[in-house]
Amino acid sequence: MELANDKHYLALCGGVGGAKLALGLAHCLPPQSLTIAVNIGDNFEHLGLPIWPDIDTVSYTLAGLANPEQGWGRQAETWQVMDELKRLGAPDWFALGDKDIALHLHRKHLLEQGNTAAEATQLINQALGVTHTVLPISNQTISTKVHTDIGTLEFQEYFVKERAQPKLLGLDYVGAKSAQLLPQVESLLGDPSLTGIIICPSNPYLSIGPMLAISGLKAKLARSNAPVLAVSPIIGGQAIKGPTAKIMTELKVTPCATLIADLYAGFVDITIIDETDRALVSIKPLIKATPTLMMNLFEKKRLAVECIKTLDGFRDE
């Protein structure tokens, strides 16, 4: 099902939740009509390897290689390297499958050859058979630091090692102010032919926040000729996956589907919430209710179609 061949959409995306909508969009739009810019705030080096979880999750998902139960990692994965690391007494808190490690080794080699992060990502995606454009939001490094009641943690230490259990007190996106928006993304945002921008239902603090912290991105979104649509990751006051609702509560914010409209105020034109929260629909700010739960491919494509049609309708008004 392809809805457009003369239009172009930009999706800002995090990991598992964002990858679901990215897959739906990829099924509805031809490769030349979709660019997916992905969070890099959770990138880190582990055992000497560059690990880019959100980018890899999106790539694996679009390639049809993601573990369907987890939504991250590879399907039919093996774990011989991890087993040996454990035997050697090496850090084993971050699970890396054998196929996953092969990708990280290849990425390290590509970067050492002088490829940028975007170039390395595109070369890997070509090898995986991903036909749509998946790019890091920047070629520079952004590192999400999580301030908690047990101290300041690297993002993966907080999210994986500590299982997001410590109380979150605040966040810093180190390097974001000096990072430059990826030239391809910046060019697309300034292109008058850009049809629409979709902010996927990713964690607004851990996945979308690092991207929005890049100097000038919010202003570019606000100035873009294309309407900006955000999909809320909150349904009925709860996050479907991950600690979004927990983080909101710890930051003394009431988890609510429409909170996204407030967080992204100033550059988002339309917010899509789940039909469960239909009572929260409003004209200003424009909030629209539709099924947003994505448990299978049909539901992912259905939400993608709704996003595309909503953006197209907004432009036609």
C-alpha positions as CSV (number, residue, x, y, z in Angstrom):
1,M,0.0,0.0,0.0
2,E,1.8,3.1,-1.2
3,L,0.1,6.5,-0.7
4,A,2.6,8.9,-2.3
5,N,5.2,9.0,-5.0
6,D,5.5,12.8,-5.4
7,K,5.6,13.8,-1.8
8,H,8.2,13.5,1.0
9,Y,7.8,13.0,4.7
10,L,10.4,13.3,7.5
11,A,10.0,11.1,10.6
12,L,11.8,11.8,13.9
13,C,12.2,8.5,15.6
14,G,13.4,6.7,18.7
15,G,13.8,3.0,19.3
16,V,11.1,0.3,19.8
17,G,7.9,2.5,19.8
18,G,9.2,4.8,17.1
19,A,10.4,1.8,15.0
20,K,6.8,0.4,14.9
21,L,5.5,3.5,13.2
22,A,8.5,3.8,11.0
23,L,7.8,0.3,9.7
24,G,4.2,1.3,9.0
25,L,5.3,4.4,7.2
26,A,7.8,2.4,5.2
27,H,5.0,0.0,4.1
28,C,2.9,3.0,3.0
29,L,5.5,5.2,1.3
30,P,8.0,4.4,-1.4
31,P,11.7,4.9,-0.4
32,Q,12.0,8.2,-2.2
33,S,9.1,9.6,-0.1
34,L,10.4,8.9,3.4
35,T,13.4,9.9,5.5
36,I,13.7,8.6,9.0
37,A,16.0,10.6,11.4
38,V,16.9,8.7,14.5
39,N,17.9,9.5,18.1
40,I,21.6,9.2,19.0
41,G,21.4,10.2,22.6
42,D,21.6,6.5,23.7
43,N,24.7,5.7,21.6
44,F,27.6,4.6,23.7
45,E,30.8,2.6,23.5
46,H,30.8,-0.9,25.2
47,L,33.7,-3.4,25.1
48,G,35.4,-1.1,22.6
49,L,32.5,-1.2,20.2
50,P,30.2,1.6,19.0
51,I,26.7,0.6,20.1
52,W,23.8,2.6,18.5
53,P,20.6,1.0,19.9
54,D,17.9,3.2,18.4
55,I,19.4,3.3,15.0
56,D,20.0,-0.4,15.0
57,T,16.4,-1.1,16.2
58,V,15.0,1.0,13.3
59,S,17.3,-0.7,10.8
60,Y,16.6,-4.2,12.0
61,T,12.8,-3.5,12.1
62,L,12.8,-2.1,8.5
63,A,15.0,-5.0,7.3
64,G,12.6,-7.6,8.8
65,L,15.3,-8.8,11.1
66,A,14.2,-7.5,14.5
67,N,13.3,-9.9,17.3
68,P,9.4,-9.8,17.2
69,E,9.0,-10.5,20.9
70,Q,11.4,-7.9,22.2
71,G,11.2,-5.3,19.4
72,W,14.9,-4.9,19.6
73,G,17.9,-7.1,18.8
74,R,17.9,-9.8,16.1
75,Q,15.6,-12.7,15.5
76,A,17.2,-16.1,15.5
77,E,20.1,-14.7,17.5
78,T,22.8,-16.7,19.1
79,W,24.8,-15.8,22.2
80,Q,28.1,-17.6,22.1
81,V,30.2,-14.4,22.5
82,M,28.1,-13.3,25.5
83,D,28.5,-16.7,27.1
84,E,32.3,-16.5,26.7
85,L,32.4,-12.9,28.0
86,K,30.6,-14.1,31.1
87,R,33.1,-17.0,31.5
88,L,35.9,-14.4,31.2
89,G,34.4,-12.1,33.8
90,A,33.8,-9.3,31.4
91,P,30.9,-6.9,31.8
92,D,27.8,-8.7,30.6
93,W,24.9,-6.4,31.7
94,F,24.3,-5.2,28.2
95,A,23.2,-8.2,26.1
96,L,24.8,-8.4,22.7
97,G,24.0,-11.3,20.3
98,D,26.5,-12.7,17.9
99,K,24.9,-11.1,14.8
100,D,24.6,-7.8,16.7
101,I,28.3,-7.9,17.6
102,A,29.2,-8.5,13.9
103,L,27.3,-5.3,13.0
104,H,29.1,-3.3,15.7
105,L,32.4,-4.6,14.6
106,H,31.6,-3.6,11.0
107,R,30.5,-0.2,12.1
108,K,33.7,0.3,14.1
109,H,35.7,-0.6,11.0
110,L,33.6,1.8,8.8
111,L,34.1,4.7,11.2
112,E,37.9,4.0,11.5
113,Q,38.0,4.1,7.7
114,G,36.8,7.7,7.9
115,N,33.1,7.3,7.2
116,T,30.8,9.7,9.0
117,A,28.0,8.3,11.3
118,A,25.5,8.9,8.5
119,E,27.7,7.2,5.9
120,A,28.3,4.2,8.1
121,T,24.6,3.9,8.8
122,Q,23.7,4.0,5.1
123,L,26.3,1.4,4.2
124,I,25.1,-0.9,6.9
125,N,21.4,-0.4,5.9
126,Q,22.3,-1.2,2.2
127,A,23.9,-4.5,3.4
128,L,20.8,-5.3,5.5
129,G,18.5,-4.6,2.6
130,V,16.8,-1.5,4.0
131,T,15.6,0.5,1.1
132,H,14.2,3.6,2.9
133,T,16.6,6.3,4.2
134,V,17.5,5.9,7.9
135,L,19.9,8.5,9.2
136,P,21.3,9.6,12.6
137,I,20.0,13.1,13.6
138,S,23.6,14.3,13.7
139,N,27.1,13.1,12.8
140,Q,28.3,14.4,16.1
141,T,28.0,12.8,19.5
142,I,25.2,13.4,21.9
143,S,25.1,11.6,25.3
144,T,22.1,11.5,27.5
145,K,23.1,11.8,31.2
146,V,20.4,10.7,33.7
147,H,20.5,12.4,37.1
148,T,19.0,10.0,39.6
149,D,18.7,9.4,43.4
150,I,21.7,7.1,43.1
151,G,23.8,9.5,41.1
152,T,24.4,10.6,37.5
153,L,24.2,7.6,35.1
154,E,25.0,7.1,31.5
155,F,21.7,6.4,29.6
156,Q,22.3,2.7,29.1
157,E,23.4,2.3,32.7
158,Y,20.1,3.8,33.8
159,F,17.9,2.1,31.2
160,V,19.5,-1.3,30.9
161,K,21.8,-2.0,33.9
162,E,19.5,-0.4,36.5
163,R,16.3,-1.2,34.5
164,A,15.1,2.4,34.9
165,Q,14.4,1.8,38.5
166,P,16.3,4.7,40.1
167,K,14.2,7.8,40.6
168,L,14.9,10.3,37.8
169,L,15.7,13.8,38.9
170,G,16.7,15.4,35.7
171,L,18.4,14.9,32.3
172,D,21.2,16.5,30.4
173,Y,21.9,16.0,26.7
174,V,25.7,16.5,26.6
175,G,27.0,17.7,23.3
176,A,23.6,18.6,21.9
177,K,24.2,22.4,21.9
178,S,27.4,22.0,19.9
179,A,26.1,19.2,17.6
180,Q,25.1,20.1,14.1
181,L,21.9,18.9,12.5
182,L,22.7,16.3,9.9
183,P,23.0,18.3,6.5
184,Q,20.5,16.0,4.8
185,V,17.9,16.6,7.5
186,E,18.6,20.3,7.6
187,S,18.2,20.5,3.9
188,L,15.0,18.6,4.0
189,L,13.5,20.9,6.7
190,G,14.2,23.9,4.5
191,D,12.8,22.3,1.3
192,P,9.5,23.9,0.4
193,S,8.4,20.6,-1.2
194,L,8.5,18.7,2.2
195,T,5.0,17.4,2.7
196,G,4.9,16.7,6.4
197,I,7.0,15.9,9.6
198,I,6.0,13.1,11.9
199,I,7.3,12.8,15.5
200,C,6.9,9.1,16.3
201,P,5.5,7.9,19.6
202,S,8.9,7.6,21.3
203,N,9.8,8.6,24.8
204,P,9.7,12.5,24.7
205,Y,12.5,12.8,27.3
206,L,14.8,9.9,26.4
207,S,14.4,9.6,22.6
208,I,12.9,12.8,21.1
209,G,14.4,15.1,23.8
210,P,18.1,14.6,22.7
211,M,17.2,15.4,19.1
212,L,15.2,18.5,20.0
213,A,18.1,19.7,22.2
214,I,20.2,20.2,19.0
215,S,20.7,23.9,18.6
216,G,18.2,25.3,16.1
217,L,16.1,22.2,15.5
218,K,13.0,23.5,17.2
219,A,13.1,26.7,15.3
220,K,13.6,24.9,12.0
221,L,10.6,22.7,12.8
222,A,8.5,25.8,13.6
223,R,9.6,27.6,10.4
224,S,9.2,24.7,8.1
225,N,6.5,25.0,5.5
226,A,5.5,21.4,6.3
227,P,3.0,20.7,9.1
228,V,4.4,18.8,12.1
229,L,2.4,16.0,13.6
230,A,3.3,14.2,16.9
231,V,1.9,10.8,18.0
232,S,1.5,10.5,21.8
233,P,3.2,7.5,23.4
234,I,0.7,7.7,26.3
235,I,-2.6,5.8,26.2
236,G,-5.0,6.1,29.1
237,G,-2.3,7.6,31.3
238,Q,0.2,4.8,30.7
239,A,3.0,4.1,28.3
240,I,2.6,0.9,26.3
241,K,6.3,0.1,26.7
242,G,9.2,1.6,28.6
243,P,9.4,4.1,31.5
244,T,7.7,7.1,29.9
245,A,4.8,7.4,32.4
246,K,7.2,6.7,35.3
247,I,9.6,9.5,34.2
248,M,6.7,11.9,33.8
249,T,5.5,11.2,37.4
250,E,9.0,11.6,38.8
251,L,9.4,14.9,37.0
252,K,6.1,15.9,38.7
253,V,4.2,15.8,35.4
254,T,0.8,14.0,35.2
255,P,1.0,11.3,32.5
256,C,-1.6,12.3,30.0
257,A,-2.0,11.7,26.3
258,T,-2.2,15.4,25.5
259,L,1.0,16.3,27.4
260,I,2.9,15.8,24.1
261,A,1.0,18.8,22.7
262,D,2.4,20.9,25.6
263,L,5.9,19.5,25.4
264,Y,6.1,20.2,21.7
265,A,4.2,23.5,21.8
266,G,5.6,26.1,19.4
267,F,6.4,23.7,16.6
268,V,3.8,20.9,16.5
269,D,0.6,21.6,14.6
270,I,-1.3,18.4,15.2
271,T,-1.2,15.8,18.0
272,I,-2.6,12.3,17.6
273,I,-3.8,10.5,20.7
274,D,-5.4,7.1,21.1
275,E,-9.2,6.7,20.8
276,T,-9.2,5.7,24.5
277,D,-8.5,9.3,25.3
278,R,-11.1,10.7,22.8
279,A,-12.5,13.0,25.6
280,L,-9.3,15.0,25.3
281,V,-9.8,15.9,21.7
282,S,-9.7,19.7,21.0
283,I,-9.6,22.2,18.2
284,K,-6.9,24.4,19.7
285,P,-4.4,23.0,20.1
286,L,-5.4,20.5,17.4
287,I,-5.7,17.1,18.9
288,K,-7.1,14.2,17.0
289,A,-8.0,10.7,18.3
290,T,-7.5,7.5,16.4
291,P,-6.3,4.0,17.3
292,T,-2.5,4.3,18.1
293,L,-1.8,0.9,19.7
294,M,0.5,-1.0,17.3
295,M,0.5,-4.7,18.1
296,N,0.8,-6.0,14.5
297,L,1.6,-4.9,11.0
298,F,-1.9,-4.0,10.2
299,E,-2.2,-1.6,13.1
300,K,1.2,-0.1,12.3
301,K,0.1,0.6,8.7
302,R,-3.3,1.9,9.8
303,L,-1.6,4.5,12.1
304,A,0.8,5.4,9.4
305,V,-2.0,6.0,6.9
306,E,-3.8,8.1,9.5
307,C,-0.7,10.3,10.0
308,I,-0.2,10.8,6.3
309,K,-3.8,11.6,5.6
310,T,-4.0,14.0,8.5
311,L,-0.9,15.8,7.4
312,D,-2.1,16.0,3.8
313,G,-5.5,17.3,5.0
314,F,-3.8,19.9,7.1
315,R,-1.9,21.2,4.1
316,D,-5.0,21.4,2.0
317,E,-6.9,23.5,4.6
